[in-house]
Amino acid sequence: MRTEQPTLAPTMRAAFFVSDSTGISAETLGSALLANFPGVGFTHRTIPFVDDVTAAHAAVAEIDRAYADGRHPLVFTTVKRAAVREILAGSRGAVIDLLAGHLAELEGRLQQPANEDPGQYHGMGDVERYHARMRAVEYAIEHDDGQTARALDAAQLILVAPSRCGKTPTSMYLALQYGLLVANYPLTDDDFPAEGLPRAIAPFAERCFGITTTPARLSQVRTQRRPSSHYASLAQCTLELRRAEDLFWRFRIPFVNSSTKSVEEMSAVILQTMRLRGGQE
Amino acid sequence: MRTEQPTLAPTMRAAFFVSDSTGISAETLGSALLANFPGVGFTHRTIPFVDDVTAAHAAVAEIDRAYADGRHPLVFTTVKRAAVREILAGSRGAVIDLLAGHLAELEGRLQQPANEDPGQYHGMGDVERYHARMRAVEYAIEHDDGQTARALDAAQLILVAPSRCGKTPTSMYLALQYGLLVANYPLTDDDFPAEGLPRAIAPFAERCFGITTTPARLSQVRTQRRPSSHYASLAQCTLELRRAEDLFWRFRIPFVNSSTKSVEEMSAVILQTMRLRGGQE
């Protein structure tokens, strides 16, 4: 993760994400664009807070060093100030401006000039949103693997799955990015056979979302935690997953298989299915 | 957070983020662009997984309903397939394509065509990265408020601060987004007065990063947890923060004041200062 790059084969290219704020927008869209060229190897370097001439020259120096290394830099920028953008344009890198063109288009559409300040989207913004996210993360930690059934009624979403199917990173992502109160409910042998839903979540069936995976994947993940245990055996994983899916079908709990999905994809599917996604604000 | 929008004053505009994958790139850059027009009110709606003609027509229907409501839709899209983009272009919304132009520019720069598949950046991608993030989130939970000093030596970063300064959401964000192993160390009265760094973190001083805030903010946050307690008193908060800053200065531990920063800004400052940020991959 260190930022110093080792000397690299000339086939490697350097990708820079230069921003006047956190760099998240530049990193996110820039990396999404690069993902369309799987044949090319890139080193990634994000340079945030480039909002004045001094920072701009420092960024250019770093970009030009990559050029001198033969890593033909690509520079994705979301910098707003024209003076800073001009300095970046003077680098040896190929600059791809992710903001200016769209901003001009928006000014036309909205019939008003854009605010002059550097990007504020990932700024403090609404203090309430900050506190909501903080509360959500603490709530997710408190309810991770359902250590406590208390306050389950406060949950906006309850992820239900056998142990190690991926509830934790998904609930943490939903808490952090969307400020959702997400609880986890781990299905255990104690929940089967049962007539109804586990008592703890029965009152909240409409807030439940199920997660499954493949027996092989589950066994592999569990083996990392408890090698050659009954818990990690393929037979036990197969049984738990079959029981979980049966439960989800019987009680019409929507569910998704996490084995081929990233945390972001899982979250997008859940938000879409549960209609919990307005947007970022 | 529900997606159904109430009837809105005509001054409200509808912003749609339409993606062929998770919608995160469209949401992130689109929202960053809209943040430059603080005078305009927007409803936000993300429509992920629009990767075929059927999904495209469903999205257009929703966009046109917003138009019929008088909410003059803006449509930010990162959809790659031309057939799907053409259908979106037929909506009553003003479509702003965040991808196609840059993709064409990149094809020129890289002298090769872009991959035809829908965006894969937020896809499963590297299974190892998925497991790294999963491990990092579990590590962050395990080491939240330093319940355990065990495995502190595995930490790539240790956030040091008095209770309630914002260690938890920041460490969770760094774990989720960057797969970093982040531990928290809460400074308590037991750590003062002391000659050196607290014993638990003394061996890892170079991995420590401090967080402070303002006494007023800390008192306010603590009051939410323990109203009118000594713990939440302005005097106690002032004392703890002064001691913490003194400790950071004495042992050259970099630190930042979280009172005016978002989780994203905190993370960007920490990654930059500790040189832990390569990029997303």
Interface residues (C-beta under 8 A of the other chain):
Chain A: M1 R2 T3 E4 A15 F17 S21 T22 G23 I24 S25 E27 T28 L29 S31 A32 L33 L34 A35 N36 F37 P38 G39 V40 T43 H44 R45 T46 P48 F49 L74 T78 K80 A94 I96 L98 L99 G101 H102 L103 E105 L106 R109 L110 Q112 A114 N115 G119 Q120 Y121 H122 G123 M124 G125 Y130 R133 M134 V137 E138 I141 D144 Q156 G166 T168 P169 M172 Y173 A175 L176 Y178 L180 T260 K261 S262 V263 E264 E265 S267 A268 V269 L271 Q272 R275 L276 R277 G278 G279 Q280 E281
Chain B: M1 R2 T3 E4 A15 F17 S21 T22 G23 I24 S25 E27 T28 L29 S31 A32 L33 L34 A35 N36 F37 P38 G39 V40 T43 H44 R45 T46 P48 F49 L74 T78 K80 A94 I96 L98 L99 G101 H102 L103 E105 L106 R109 L110 Q112 A114 N115 G119 Q120 Y121 H122 G123 M124 G125 Y130 R133 M134 V137 E138 I141 D144 Q156 G166 T168 P169 M172 Y173 A175 L176 Y178 L180 T260 K261 S262 V263 E264 E265 S267 A268 V269 L271 Q272 R275 L276 R277 G278 G279 Q280 E281
